């Protein structure tokens, strides 16, 4: 997650060269990467990490020595984070 945060920061700051070309497209010889693809890629990675964060506790719950009903209850409480 730290590496993803660093990557996202730098790809957003340096999406255009020179950086000022991002908001001033009249600068000659300015270039930008495809911002639409960058946005969809970042959204996809964020969705993937959200799903991983929701699924990881399920594997931990399997190993707990709790009755089935309590495991289901804890799973439901943890799944509320998905809302």
C-alpha positions as CSV (number, residue, x, y, z in Angstrom):
1,X,0.0,0.0,0.0
2,X,2.9,2.4,0.7
3,X,4.4,1.7,-2.7
4,X,1.1,2.1,-4.4
5,X,0.6,5.5,-2.6
6,X,4.1,6.6,-3.7
7,X,3.4,5.5,-7.3
8,X,0.0,7.2,-7.3
9,X,1.5,10.5,-6.0
10,X,4.3,10.6,-8.6
11,X,2.1,9.6,-11.5
12,X,-0.4,12.2,-10.7
13,X,2.1,15.0,-10.1
14,X,4.1,14.2,-13.2
15,X,1.2,13.2,-15.4
16,X,2.3,16.1,-17.7
17,X,5.6,17.4,-18.7
18,X,6.2,20.2,-17.8
19,X,4.0,19.9,-14.8
20,X,2.4,23.3,-15.5
21,X,1.0,21.8,-18.8
22,X,-1.6,20.0,-16.7
23,X,-3.6,23.2,-16.2
24,X,-2.1,25.4,-18.9
25,X,-2.3,23.6,-22.3
26,X,-0.9,26.6,-24.2
27,X,2.7,25.7,-23.1
28,X,4.6,24.6,-26.2
29,X,6.0,21.1,-26.4
30,X,3.9,20.0,-23.4
31,X,2.9,16.3,-23.2
32,X,0.5,14.4,-20.9
33,X,-0.1,10.7,-20.4
34,X,-3.6,9.5,-21.0
35,X,-5.4,10.7,-17.9
36,X,-8.4,8.6,-18.5
37,X,-6.4,5.4,-18.5
38,X,-4.5,6.6,-15.4
39,X,-7.8,7.3,-13.6
40,X,-9.3,3.9,-14.4
41,X,-6.1,2.1,-13.5
42,X,-5.9,3.8,-10.1
43,X,-9.7,3.1,-9.5
44,X,-9.2,-0.6,-10.3
45,X,-6.2,-0.9,-8.0
46,X,-8.2,0.9,-5.2
47,X,-11.2,-1.4,-5.7
48,X,-8.9,-4.5,-5.6
49,X,-7.3,-3.4,-2.3
50,X,-10.7,-2.7,-0.8
51,X,-11.9,-6.2,-1.6
52,X,-8.7,-7.6,-0.2
53,X,-9.2,-5.7,3.0
54,X,-12.7,-7.1,3.3
55,X,-11.7,-10.7,2.5
56,X,-8.6,-11.1,4.7
57,X,-10.4,-11.3,8.0
58,X,-12.4,-14.3,6.8
59,X,-9.3,-16.4,6.7
60,X,-8.4,-15.4,10.3
61,X,-12.0,-16.2,11.5
62,X,-11.7,-19.7,10.1
63,X,-9.0,-20.5,12.7
64,X,-10.8,-19.1,15.7
65,X,-12.2,-21.5,18.2
66,X,-15.7,-20.1,18.3
67,X,-19.1,-21.6,17.7
68,X,-20.4,-21.3,14.1
69,X,-23.1,-18.9,15.1
70,X,-20.5,-16.5,16.7
71,X,-18.2,-16.7,13.7
72,X,-21.1,-15.8,11.4
73,X,-21.9,-12.8,13.8
74,X,-18.3,-11.6,13.7
75,X,-18.2,-12.0,9.9
76,X,-21.4,-9.9,9.6
77,X,-20.0,-7.2,11.8
78,X,-16.7,-7.1,9.9
79,X,-18.6,-7.1,6.5
80,X,-20.3,-3.9,7.5
81,X,-17.1,-2.1,6.6
82,X,-18.0,-2.9,3.0
83,X,-20.9,-0.5,3.1
